[in-house]
Amino acid sequence: MPGTTAFPDEELITDDIGGGGGGPTPPPGGGDDGDGDDRDRRRKWSPTPRRYSTAITLGIVSILMFFMALSSAFIVLRRGSNVWVSVHLPMVLWANTGILLASSFTLEAARRRLSLADLRGFRKFWTITTALGFLFVAGQLIAWRQLVAQGVYIASNQASSFFYIFTAAHAVHLLGGVAALLYVLIRKVETANLSRSMAAEVASYYWHFMDGLWIFLLALLYPGK
Protein backbone atom coordinates (compact mmCIF):
# COMPACT_ATOMS: atom_id res chain seq x y z
CA MET A 1 0.00 0.00 0.00
CA PRO A 2 1.28 3.52 -0.65
CA GLY A 3 0.97 4.57 2.95
CA THR A 4 3.32 1.84 4.20
CA THR A 5 6.28 2.74 1.95
CA ALA A 6 6.37 6.46 2.82
CA PHE A 7 7.86 6.03 6.30
CA PRO A 8 10.96 4.03 5.28
CA ASP A 9 11.68 6.56 2.56
CA GLU A 10 11.42 9.41 5.02
CA GLU A 11 13.71 7.66 7.48
CA LEU A 12 16.26 7.08 4.76
CA ILE A 13 16.16 10.71 3.72
CA THR A 14 16.43 11.82 7.31
CA ASP A 15 19.46 9.62 7.87
CA ASP A 16 21.16 11.00 4.78
CA ILE A 17 20.59 14.56 5.93
CA GLY A 18 21.91 13.85 9.40
CA GLY A 19 25.11 12.37 8.00
CA GLY A 20 24.55 8.89 9.38
CA GLY A 21 25.28 7.24 6.07
CA GLY A 22 26.75 9.97 3.96
CA GLY A 23 30.56 9.85 3.88
CA PRO A 24 33.23 10.01 6.60
CA THR A 25 32.96 12.44 9.47
CA PRO A 26 35.41 15.37 9.15
CA PRO A 27 38.37 15.01 11.50
CA PRO A 28 38.29 17.21 14.61
CA GLY A 29 40.18 20.46 14.27
CA GLY A 30 39.96 20.40 10.51
CA GLY A 31 39.19 24.11 10.42
CA ASP A 32 42.74 24.83 11.67
CA ASP A 33 44.38 23.65 8.45
CA GLY A 34 44.51 27.21 7.17
CA ASP A 35 46.12 28.40 10.37
CA GLY A 36 48.72 25.66 10.16
CA ASP A 37 49.56 26.65 6.60
CA ASP A 38 49.92 30.26 7.71
CA ARG A 39 52.26 29.26 10.49
CA ASP A 40 54.35 27.19 8.08
CA ARG A 41 54.44 30.10 5.64
CA ARG A 42 55.53 32.54 8.33
CA ARG A 43 58.17 30.10 9.53
CA LYS A 44 59.43 29.70 5.98
CA TRP A 45 59.73 33.43 5.31
CA SER A 46 60.78 34.61 8.79
CA PRO A 47 64.30 36.12 8.94
CA THR A 48 67.03 33.75 10.09
CA PRO A 49 70.28 34.65 11.87
CA ARG A 50 72.20 33.89 8.69
CA ARG A 51 70.09 36.41 6.77
CA TYR A 52 70.91 39.09 9.31
CA SER A 53 74.61 38.28 9.10
CA THR A 54 74.48 38.37 5.31
CA ALA A 55 72.65 41.71 5.35
CA ILE A 56 75.19 43.37 7.66
CA THR A 57 78.05 41.93 5.59
CA LEU A 58 76.61 43.43 2.41
CA GLY A 59 76.16 46.74 4.20
CA ILE A 60 79.77 46.72 5.39
CA VAL A 61 81.05 45.91 1.91
CA SER A 62 79.06 48.75 0.34
CA ILE A 63 80.32 51.24 2.95
CA LEU A 64 83.87 50.02 2.45
CA MET A 65 83.63 50.49 -1.32
CA PHE A 66 82.33 54.04 -0.79
CA PHE A 67 85.24 55.01 1.46
CA MET A 68 87.80 53.25 -0.75
CA ALA A 69 86.63 55.33 -3.71
CA LEU A 70 87.02 58.52 -1.68
CA SER A 71 90.41 57.38 -0.41
CA SER A 72 91.66 56.72 -3.93
CA ALA A 73 90.64 60.21 -5.02
CA PHE A 74 92.26 61.68 -1.89
CA ILE A 75 95.59 59.98 -2.57
CA VAL A 76 95.63 60.92 -6.25
CA LEU A 77 94.89 64.59 -5.59
CA ARG A 78 97.31 64.87 -2.69
CA ARG A 79 100.17 63.56 -4.80
CA GLY A 80 99.35 65.38 -8.03
CA SER A 81 97.87 68.70 -6.93
CA ASN A 82 100.00 71.85 -6.81
CA VAL A 83 97.51 73.71 -4.62
CA TRP A 84 97.16 71.12 -1.87
CA VAL A 85 97.13 72.75 1.59
CA SER A 86 97.39 70.26 4.44
CA VAL A 87 94.93 70.45 7.32
CA HIS A 88 96.27 70.65 10.85
CA LEU A 89 94.43 67.85 12.65
CA PRO A 90 92.75 68.99 15.89
CA MET A 91 94.09 67.26 18.99
CA VAL A 92 90.58 66.23 19.98
CA LEU A 93 90.69 63.63 17.22
CA TRP A 94 93.18 61.59 19.24
CA ALA A 95 90.85 61.67 22.24
CA ASN A 96 88.02 60.59 19.94
CA THR A 97 90.13 57.66 18.77
CA GLY A 98 90.67 56.54 22.37
CA ILE A 99 86.93 56.82 23.02
CA LEU A 100 86.08 54.67 20.02
CA LEU A 101 88.66 52.03 20.92
CA ALA A 102 87.30 51.94 24.47
CA SER A 103 83.78 51.41 23.10
CA SER A 104 84.91 48.24 21.33
CA PHE A 105 86.26 46.87 24.61
CA THR A 106 83.07 47.69 26.52
CA LEU A 107 80.98 46.13 23.75
CA GLU A 108 82.88 42.85 24.02
CA ALA A 109 82.59 43.03 27.81
CA ALA A 110 78.82 43.33 27.38
CA ARG A 111 78.72 40.30 25.10
CA ARG A 112 80.71 38.26 27.63
CA ARG A 113 78.23 39.21 30.34
CA LEU A 114 75.40 38.15 28.07
CA SER A 115 77.02 34.77 27.42
CA LEU A 116 77.15 34.28 31.21
CA ALA A 117 73.44 35.12 31.46
CA ASP A 118 74.29 38.27 33.42
CA LEU A 119 71.62 40.52 31.93
CA ARG A 120 72.30 43.35 34.35
CA GLY A 121 76.01 43.40 33.50
CA PHE A 122 75.19 43.23 29.81
CA ARG A 123 72.91 46.26 30.02
CA LYS A 124 75.54 48.17 31.98
CA PHE A 125 78.39 47.69 29.49
CA TRP A 126 76.10 47.98 26.47
CA THR A 127 74.82 51.33 27.75
CA ILE A 128 78.41 52.52 28.27
CA THR A 129 79.22 51.54 24.68
CA THR A 130 76.23 53.49 23.38
CA ALA A 131 77.20 56.54 25.46
CA LEU A 132 80.77 56.38 24.12
CA GLY A 133 79.36 56.37 20.59
CA PHE A 134 77.47 59.58 21.27
CA LEU A 135 80.58 61.04 22.92
CA PHE A 136 82.66 60.28 19.82
CA VAL A 137 80.21 62.13 17.58
CA ALA A 138 80.23 65.06 20.01
CA GLY A 139 84.02 65.08 19.80
CA GLN A 140 83.82 65.27 16.02
CA LEU A 141 81.57 68.31 16.31
CA ILE A 142 84.18 69.92 18.55
CA ALA A 143 86.89 69.19 15.97
CA TRP A 144 84.84 70.84 13.23
CA ARG A 145 84.22 73.90 15.37
CA GLN A 146 87.92 74.21 16.08
CA LEU A 147 88.69 74.15 12.36
CA VAL A 148 86.00 76.73 11.66
CA ALA A 149 87.53 78.94 14.35
CA GLN A 150 90.83 78.70 12.46
CA GLY A 151 89.10 79.74 9.24
CA VAL A 152 89.23 76.25 7.69
CA TYR A 153 85.97 75.41 5.92
CA ILE A 154 84.86 72.61 3.65
CA ALA A 155 85.38 74.82 0.58
CA SER A 156 88.71 76.30 1.73
CA ASN A 157 90.86 73.85 -0.23
CA GLN A 158 90.99 70.25 -1.41
CA ALA A 159 92.46 68.88 1.81
CA SER A 160 89.84 70.51 4.01
CA SER A 161 87.07 69.27 1.72
CA PHE A 162 88.24 65.68 2.09
CA PHE A 163 88.65 66.07 5.85
CA TYR A 164 85.07 67.23 6.36
CA ILE A 165 83.68 64.62 3.94
CA PHE A 166 85.60 61.75 5.53
CA THR A 167 84.75 62.66 9.12
CA ALA A 168 81.13 63.60 8.41
CA ALA A 169 80.44 60.41 6.43
CA HIS A 170 82.02 58.31 9.16
CA ALA A 171 80.00 60.11 11.86
CA VAL A 172 76.74 59.51 9.99
CA HIS A 173 77.46 55.80 9.59
CA LEU A 174 78.53 55.61 13.23
CA LEU A 175 75.19 57.06 14.27
CA GLY A 176 73.61 54.15 12.40
CA GLY A 177 75.66 51.87 14.64
CA VAL A 178 74.46 53.77 17.72
CA ALA A 179 70.88 53.22 16.57
CA ALA A 180 71.62 49.48 16.32
CA LEU A 181 73.05 49.49 19.85
CA LEU A 182 69.92 51.21 21.15
CA TYR A 183 67.73 48.68 19.36
CA VAL A 184 69.52 45.75 20.99
CA LEU A 185 69.28 47.46 24.37
CA ILE A 186 65.55 48.25 24.38
CA ARG A 187 64.13 45.51 22.13
CA LYS A 188 61.54 43.06 23.42
CA VAL A 189 62.99 39.56 23.23
CA GLU A 190 59.59 37.88 23.56
CA THR A 191 58.23 39.35 20.31
CA ALA A 192 61.46 39.36 18.27
CA ASN A 193 62.48 36.78 15.69
CA LEU A 194 66.16 37.25 16.56
CA SER A 195 67.68 36.34 19.91
CA ARG A 196 69.43 39.03 21.93
CA SER A 197 72.79 37.26 21.70
CA MET A 198 72.59 37.04 17.91
CA ALA A 199 71.45 40.66 17.64
CA ALA A 200 74.38 41.72 19.81
CA GLU A 201 76.76 39.72 17.65
CA VAL A 202 75.49 41.26 14.40
CA ALA A 203 75.68 44.76 15.90
CA SER A 204 79.24 44.09 17.06
CA TYR A 205 80.31 43.29 13.48
CA TYR A 206 79.24 46.73 12.34
CA TRP A 207 80.63 48.55 15.37
CA HIS A 208 84.08 46.98 15.14
CA PHE A 209 84.11 47.75 11.43
CA MET A 210 83.40 51.42 12.12
CA ASP A 211 86.20 51.38 14.69
CA GLY A 212 88.69 49.95 12.21
CA LEU A 213 87.49 52.31 9.49
CA TRP A 214 88.17 55.32 11.69
CA ILE A 215 91.73 54.13 12.39
CA PHE A 216 92.26 53.80 8.65
CA LEU A 217 90.89 57.30 7.95
CA LEU A 218 93.00 58.86 10.68
CA ALA A 219 96.13 57.19 9.30
CA LEU A 220 95.18 58.41 5.83
CA LEU A 221 94.67 62.00 6.95
CA TYR A 222 97.69 62.20 9.24
CA PRO A 223 100.47 62.09 6.56
CA GLY A 224 98.83 65.11 4.94
CA LYS A 225 99.41 67.18 8.06
C-alpha positions in Angstrom: 0.0 0.0 0.0 1.3 3.5 -0.7 1.0 4.6 2.9 3.3 1.8 4.2 6.3 2.7 1.9 6.4 6.5 2.8 7.9 6.0 6.3 11.0 4.0 5.3 11.7 6.6 2.6 11.4 9.4 5.0 13.7 7.7 7.5 16.3 7.1 4.8 16.2 10.7 3.7 16.4 11.8 7.3 19.5 9.6 7.9 21.2 11.0 4.8 20.6 14.6 5.9 21.9 13.9 9.4 25.1 12.4 8.0 24.6 8.9 9.4 25.3 7.2 6.1 26.8 10.0 4.0 30.6 9.8 3.9 33.2 10.0 6.6 33.0 12.4 9.5 35.4 15.4 9.1 38.4 15.0 11.5 38.3 17.2 14.6 40.2 20.5 14.3 40.0 20.4 10.5 39.2 24.1 10.4 42.7 24.8 11.7 44.4 23.7 8.4 44.5 27.2 7.2 46.1 28.4 10.4 48.7 25.7 10.2 49.6 26.7 6.6 49.9 30.3 7.7 52.3 29.3 10.5 54.3 27.2 8.1 54.4 30.1 5.6 55.5 32.5 8.3 58.2 30.1 9.5 59.4 29.7 6.0 59.7 33.4 5.3 60.8 34.6 8.8 64.3 36.1 8.9 67.0 33.7 10.1 70.3 34.6 11.9 72.2 33.9 8.7 70.1 36.4 6.8 70.9 39.1 9.3 74.6 38.3 9.1 74.5 38.4 5.3 72.7 41.7 5.3 75.2 43.4 7.7 78.1 41.9 5.6 76.6 43.4 2.4 76.2 46.7 4.2 79.8 46.7 5.4 81.0 45.9 1.9 79.1 48.8 0.3 80.3 51.2 2.9 83.9 50.0 2.4 83.6 50.5 -1.3 82.3 54.0 -0.8 85.2 55.0 1.5 87.8 53.2 -0.7 86.6 55.3 -3.7 87.0 58.5 -1.7 90.4 57.4 -0.4 91.7 56.7 -3.9 90.6 60.2 -5.0 92.3 61.7 -1.9 95.6 60.0 -2.6 95.6 60.9 -6.3 94.9 64.6 -5.6 97.3 64.9 -2.7 100.2 63.6 -4.8 99.3 65.4 -8.0 97.9 68.7 -6.9 100.0 71.8 -6.8 97.5 73.7 -4.6 97.2 71.1 -1.9 97.1 72.7 1.6 97.4 70.3 4.4 94.9 70.5 7.3 96.3 70.7 10.9 94.4 67.9 12.7 92.8 69.0 15.9 94.1 67.3 19.0 90.6 66.2 20.0 90.7 63.6 17.2 93.2 61.6 19.2 90.9 61.7 22.2 88.0 60.6 19.9 90.1 57.7 18.8 90.7 56.5 22.4 86.9 56.8 23.0 86.1 54.7 20.0 88.7 52.0 20.9 87.3 51.9 24.5 83.8 51.4 23.1 84.9 48.2 21.3 86.3 46.9 24.6 83.1 47.7 26.5 81.0 46.1 23.7 82.9 42.9 24.0 82.6 43.0 27.8 78.8 43.3 27.4 78.7 40.3 25.1 80.7 38.3 27.6 78.2 39.2 30.3 75.4 38.2 28.1 77.0 34.8 27.4 77.2 34.3 31.2 73.4 35.1 31.5 74.3 38.3 33.4 71.6 40.5 31.9 72.3 43.3 34.4 76.0 43.4 33.5 75.2 43.2 29.8 72.9 46.3 30.0 75.5 48.2 32.0 78.4 47.7 29.5 76.1 48.0 26.5 74.8 51.3 27.7 78.4 52.5 28.3 79.2 51.5 24.7 76.2 53.5 23.4 77.2 56.5 25.5 80.8 56.4 24.1 79.4 56.4 20.6 77.5 59.6 21.3 80.6 61.0 22.9 82.7 60.3 19.8 80.2 62.1 17.6 80.2 65.1 20.0 84.0 65.1 19.8 83.8 65.3 16.0 81.6 68.3 16.3 84.2 69.9 18.6 86.9 69.2 16.0 84.8 70.8 13.2 84.2 73.9 15.4 87.9 74.2 16.1 88.7 74.2 12.4 86.0 76.7 11.7 87.5 78.9 14.4 90.8 78.7 12.5 89.1 79.7 9.2 89.2 76.3 7.7 86.0 75.4 5.9 84.9 72.6 3.7 85.4 74.8 0.6 88.7 76.3 1.7 90.9 73.8 -0.2 91.0 70.2 -1.4 92.5 68.9 1.8 89.8 70.5 4.0 87.1 69.3 1.7 88.2 65.7 2.1 88.7 66.1 5.9 85.1 67.2 6.4 83.7 64.6 3.9 85.6 61.8 5.5 84.8 62.7 9.1 81.1 63.6 8.4 80.4 60.4 6.4 82.0 58.3 9.2 80.0 60.1 11.9 76.7 59.5 10.0 77.5 55.8 9.6 78.5 55.6 13.2 75.2 57.1 14.3 73.6 54.1 12.4 75.7 51.9 14.6 74.5 53.8 17.7 70.9 53.2 16.6 71.6 49.5 16.3 73.0 49.5 19.8 69.9 51.2 21.1 67.7 48.7 19.4 69.5 45.8 21.0 69.3 47.5 24.4 65.5 48.3 24.4 64.1 45.5 22.1 61.5 43.1 23.4 63.0 39.6 23.2 59.6 37.9 23.6 58.2 39.3 20.3 61.5 39.4 18.3 62.5 36.8 15.7 66.2 37.2 16.6 67.7 36.3 19.9 69.4 39.0 21.9 72.8 37.3 21.7 72.6 37.0 17.9 71.5 40.7 17.6 74.4 41.7 19.8 76.8 39.7 17.7 75.5 41.3 14.4 75.7 44.8 15.9 79.2 44.1 17.1 80.3 43.3 13.5 79.2 46.7 12.3 80.6 48.5 15.4 84.1 47.0 15.1 84.1 47.7 11.4 83.4 51.4 12.1 86.2 51.4 14.7 88.7 50.0 12.2 87.5 52.3 9.5 88.2 55.3 11.7 91.7 54.1 12.4 92.3 53.8 8.6 90.9 57.3 7.9 93.0 58.9 10.7 96.1 57.2 9.3 95.2 58.4 5.8 94.7 62.0 7.0 97.7 62.2 9.2 100.5 62.1 6.6 98.8 65.1 4.9 99.4 67.2 8.1 
